[in-house]
Amino acid sequence: MKKLLIIAPHPDDETLGCGGILHKFKDKKIYWMILTKMSDKIDYSSKQIAEREKEINKVAQFLNIKKIIKLGFSAATLNKSNLKELILKISDEIKKIKPDTIFSPYLHDSHSDHFFCTYALNHILKTFRYPFIKECYLYETLSETNQNYVKKHTFKPNVYFDISKNLKAKLNLAKIYKGEFKKHPFPRSLEAIKALAILRGSESGYKYAESFKLILKKND
């Protein structure tokens, strides 16, 4: 991994799904693509929007992000009608960045923005058109991946990364998003983040781990 692209339907997905990995590899070139934004047309105040921009910038600084790409779709509006536009925008940015590794949400998360994010990406992962992409991982997101109750589509990881030295940083990243994380038993909590890291660690022989579904692997 030399040039990583993390695709997040919403700010905080990158922290929940890949916060440990992003901190672990922050000396690499990391690009952060955020698909949606808060909109004053959908019940968000100017104060909330400004606060979210501050949070995004803090996370980017914490992780030494090389570039933030904001596609600007309104949150919770990704659907079939704007799928073509979404595919074109993601594709254009990928062609500019030329990442060798991509992280994206699990396709069958309960949130429709997550589904259409990775559904769009699937149209782009054609190796004959994007030969520079070597690996693609799907990450799990607390409150979305684990609350998809269609059993045949449950998340089954096949790759684990050791984040034993990065869990504290992941928890600190989560604290930046003051409005998104609440106390246990809310599904997005510091306790839940640590519990999942313990569970994935116990499955893989690490103290703490993040897990992924590897869907593309090209050997040189």
HELIX and SHEET records of a PDB file:
HELIX    1   1 ASP A   13  LYS A   24  1                                  12    
HELIX    2   2 SER A   46  PHE A   62  1                                  17    
HELIX    3   3 LYS A   80  ASN A   82  5                                   3    
HELIX    4   4 LEU A   83  ILE A   97  1                                  15    
HELIX    5   5 SER A  112  ASN A  122  1                                  11    
HELIX    6   6 LYS A  151  HIS A  153  5                                   3    
HELIX    7   7 LEU A  167  ILE A  176  1                                  10    
HELIX    8   8 LEU A  190  SER A  204  1                                  15    
SHEET    1   A 7 LYS A  67  SER A  74  0                                        
SHEET    2   A 7 LYS A  29  LYS A  37  1                                        
SHEET    3   A 7 LYS A   3  ALA A   8  1                                        
SHEET    4   A 7 THR A 101  PRO A 105  1                                        
SHEET    5   A 7 GLU A 135  TYR A 139  1                                        
SHEET    6   A 7 ALA A 209  LYS A 217 -1                                        
SHEET    7   A 7 VAL A 159  ASP A 162 -1                                        
END                                                                             
